[in-house]
Amino acid sequence: KSGPAAGTGEESLHHEIQKLKEKKRMLEREISQLISGGYSEDEMEEHISLLHEYNDIKDVGQMLLGKLAVIRGVTSKELYPEFGLDVND
């Protein structure tokens, strides 16, 4: 392609690449700080894995809560106290 649209697309991609490179540098700095703070890369990977598992379980819980709310004809938030949940969770 040629013309102004092609240049704009290239500029946009170049800008996006620069943003990703900066994000990579920032994440590398954070990882270095965590490692110097006593965390190992394996511990961080395990922590991330556990967070993913927690989020998956929470998603299933939210889905079940939503289905129960539909059956009872109430909102999901109205069920939170019954199950000892905080609305901000």
Backbone as JSON, one array per atom type, in Angstrom:
{
  "sequence": "KSGPAAGTGEESLHHEIQKLKEKKRMLEREISQLISGGYSEDEMEEHISLLHEYNDIKDVGQMLLGKLAVIRGVTSKELYPEFGLDVND",
  "N": [[0.84, -1.19, 0.0], [0.29, 2.3, -0.52], [0.59, 5.83, 0.09], [-1.12, 8.15, 2.35], [-2.63, 6.61, 4.21], [-1.23, 4.19, 4.47], [1.17, 5.07, 5.62], [0.22, 6.02, 8.07], [-0.71, 3.66, 9.25], [1.7, 2.27, 9.51], [3.04, 3.99, 11.26], [1.39, 3.76, 13.47], [1.77, 1.05, 14.12], [4.5, 1.12, 14.69], [4.48, 2.81, 16.91], [2.99, 1.19, 18.67], [4.74, -0.97, 18.95], [6.86, 0.32, 20.25], [5.58, 0.95, 22.67], [5.13, -1.64, 23.66], [7.76, -2.52, 23.96], [8.62, -0.8, 25.99], [6.91, -1.61, 28.02], [7.88, -4.2, 28.38], [10.48, -3.64, 29.33], [9.76, -2.41, 31.76], [8.48, -4.56, 33.09], [10.64, -6.32, 33.27], [12.26, -4.88, 35.02], [10.62, -4.94, 37.31], [10.59, -7.7, 37.81], [13.3, -8.09, 38.38], [13.49, -6.57, 40.73], [11.8, -8.05, 42.42], [13.18, -10.49, 42.51], [15.58, -9.62, 43.68], [14.5, -9.0, 46.08], [14.18, -11.39, 47.28], [12.47, -13.25, 46.18], [12.03, -16.12, 44.17], [12.17, -17.03, 40.7], [10.75, -19.34, 40.17], [8.99, -19.4, 42.37], [7.45, -17.15, 41.79], [6.25, -17.93, 39.38], [4.73, -20.08, 40.32], [3.03, -18.73, 42.05], [1.62, -17.11, 40.23], [0.37, -19.12, 38.76], [-1.28, -20.19, 40.74], [-2.92, -17.97, 41.19], [-4.27, -17.85, 38.74], [-5.7, -20.25, 38.9], [-7.3, -19.71, 41.15], [-8.82, -17.56, 40.1], [-10.21, -18.91, 38.06], [-11.78, -20.67, 39.6], [-13.24, -18.82, 41.07], [-14.67, -17.62, 38.98], [-16.35, -19.76, 38.22], [-17.81, -20.0, 40.58], [-19.13, -17.52, 40.56], [-20.7, -17.86, 38.3], [-22.39, -19.97, 39.11], [-23.65, -18.73, 41.27], [-25.01, -16.75, 39.87], [-26.8, -18.32, 38.37], [-28.32, -19.44, 40.44], [-29.44, -17.12, 41.45], [-31.1, -16.38, 39.31], [-32.92, -18.52, 39.36], [-34.1, -18.07, 41.85], [-35.13, -15.59, 41.42], [-33.88, -13.19, 42.09], [-31.21, -10.73, 42.51], [-27.72, -11.42, 41.94], [-26.11, -10.16, 43.81], [-27.8, -9.9, 45.95], [-27.7, -12.39, 47.06], [-25.22, -12.62, 48.22], [-24.82, -12.03, 51.09], [-26.03, -14.31, 52.22], [-24.25, -16.32, 51.66], [-22.0, -15.5, 52.91], [-20.41, -13.67, 51.54], [-18.53, -10.84, 50.39], [-19.57, -7.92, 48.79], [-17.66, -6.47, 47.48], [-15.76, -8.26, 46.74]],
  "CA": [[0.0, 0.0, 0.0], [1.03, 3.55, -0.49], [-0.25, 6.96, 0.42], [-1.2, 8.54, 3.76], [-3.16, 5.56, 5.08], [-0.16, 3.23, 4.73], [2.08, 5.69, 6.57], [-0.44, 6.08, 9.37], [-0.7, 2.3, 9.78], [3.07, 1.98, 9.93], [3.31, 4.79, 12.45], [0.63, 3.16, 14.56], [2.47, -0.18, 14.5], [5.77, 1.51, 15.31], [4.13, 3.31, 18.25], [2.59, 0.03, 19.47], [5.98, -1.71, 19.25], [7.58, 1.08, 21.28], [4.85, 0.77, 23.93], [5.38, -3.0, 24.13], [9.16, -2.58, 24.43], [8.66, -0.11, 27.29], [6.25, -2.5, 28.99], [8.82, -5.29, 28.63], [11.52, -3.1, 30.22], [9.15, -2.21, 33.08], [8.28, -5.87, 33.7], [11.96, -6.85, 33.61], [12.68, -4.17, 36.24], [9.83, -5.47, 38.41], [11.09, -9.05, 38.09], [14.6, -7.93, 39.05], [13.24, -6.11, 42.1], [11.26, -9.17, 43.18], [14.27, -11.45, 42.73], [16.49, -9.05, 44.68], [13.76, -8.99, 47.35], [14.18, -12.73, 47.85], [11.56, -14.16, 45.48], [12.63, -16.83, 43.04], [11.32, -17.06, 39.51], [9.83, -20.48, 40.34], [7.93, -18.99, 43.3], [6.56, -16.22, 41.1], [5.46, -18.71, 38.43], [3.76, -20.84, 41.12], [2.05, -17.75, 42.53], [0.79, -16.75, 39.08], [-0.44, -20.3, 38.47], [-2.32, -20.26, 41.77], [-3.87, -16.88, 40.93], [-5.12, -18.28, 37.62], [-6.61, -21.27, 39.42], [-8.26, -18.99, 41.99], [-9.73, -16.81, 39.23], [-11.09, -19.89, 37.41], [-12.73, -21.14, 40.62], [-14.13, -17.69, 41.36], [-15.57, -17.49, 37.83], [-17.36, -20.82, 38.33], [-18.68, -19.61, 41.7], [-19.98, -16.41, 40.11], [-21.67, -18.42, 37.37], [-23.37, -20.71, 39.9], [-24.41, -17.74, 42.02], [-25.91, -16.13, 38.9], [-27.88, -19.27, 38.05], [-29.19, -19.52, 41.62], [-30.18, -15.86, 41.52], [-32.17, -16.46, 38.31], [-33.91, -19.47, 39.87], [-34.82, -17.43, 42.96], [-35.7, -14.32, 40.97], [-33.21, -12.09, 42.79], [-29.91, -10.43, 41.92], [-26.6, -12.16, 42.53], [-25.63, -9.42, 44.98], [-28.71, -10.17, 47.07], [-27.33, -13.7, 47.62], [-23.91, -12.54, 48.86], [-24.84, -12.21, 52.55], [-26.41, -15.69, 52.55], [-23.08, -17.17, 51.51], [-20.87, -14.87, 53.59], [-19.54, -13.0, 50.55], [-18.47, -9.38, 50.38], [-19.92, -7.4, 47.48], [-16.43, -5.93, 46.86], [-14.86, -9.37, 46.35]],
  "C": [[0.87, 1.24, 0.0], [0.07, 4.65, -0.12], [-0.31, 7.19, 1.92], [-1.67, 7.42, 4.68], [-2.08, 4.55, 5.44], [0.81, 3.79, 5.76], [1.5, 5.72, 7.97], [-0.45, 4.71, 10.03], [0.68, 1.91, 10.29], [3.43, 2.73, 11.2], [2.61, 4.2, 13.67], [1.31, 1.89, 15.06], [3.78, 0.14, 15.21], [5.52, 2.0, 16.74], [3.76, 2.15, 19.17], [3.81, -0.79, 19.87], [6.76, -1.0, 20.34], [6.92, 0.91, 22.65], [5.11, -0.62, 24.52], [6.81, -3.16, 24.64], [9.29, -1.92, 25.8], [8.02, -0.98, 28.37], [7.17, -3.66, 29.37], [9.92, -4.83, 29.58], [10.99, -2.93, 31.64], [8.98, -3.54, 33.8], [9.62, -6.5, 34.09], [12.5, -6.18, 34.87], [11.93, -4.73, 37.46], [10.31, -6.86, 38.8], [12.42, -8.97, 38.82], [14.42, -7.49, 40.49], [12.7, -7.24, 42.96], [12.34, -10.19, 43.49], [15.25, -10.91, 43.76], [15.83, -8.98, 46.05], [13.62, -10.38, 47.95], [13.21, -13.7, 47.18], [12.31, -14.85, 44.35], [11.65, -16.83, 41.88], [10.31, -18.2, 39.61], [8.68, -20.12, 41.28], [6.93, -18.06, 42.61], [5.68, -16.96, 40.1], [4.39, -19.52, 39.16], [2.65, -19.91, 41.61], [1.08, -17.36, 41.4], [-0.14, -17.91, 38.73], [-1.59, -20.43, 39.48], [-3.36, -19.15, 41.6], [-4.8, -17.23, 39.78], [-6.15, -19.3, 38.09], [-7.69, -20.63, 40.29], [-9.29, -18.26, 41.14], [-10.7, -17.75, 38.5], [-12.17, -20.38, 38.37], [-13.73, -20.04, 40.94], [-15.13, -17.49, 40.23], [-16.69, -18.53, 37.88], [-18.34, -20.49, 39.46], [-19.64, -18.5, 41.3], [-21.07, -16.92, 39.16], [-22.78, -19.16, 38.13], [-24.25, -19.76, 40.7], [-25.42, -17.05, 41.1], [-27.07, -17.03, 38.55], [-28.85, -19.4, 39.22], [-30.04, -18.26, 41.75], [-31.34, -15.86, 40.52], [-33.28, -17.37, 38.81], [-34.76, -18.82, 40.97], [-35.47, -16.1, 42.57], [-35.15, -13.12, 41.73], [-31.91, -11.76, 42.05], [-28.84, -11.26, 42.62], [-26.14, -11.49, 43.83], [-26.53, -9.66, 46.19], [-28.38, -11.5, 47.76], [-26.02, -13.65, 48.41], [-23.97, -12.74, 50.37], [-25.16, -13.66, 52.97], [-25.2, -16.62, 52.52], [-21.82, -16.56, 52.13], [-19.89, -14.2, 52.65], [-19.63, -11.5, 50.7], [-18.72, -8.91, 48.97], [-18.68, -6.9, 46.75], [-15.46, -7.03, 46.43], [-14.98, -9.68, 44.9]]
}
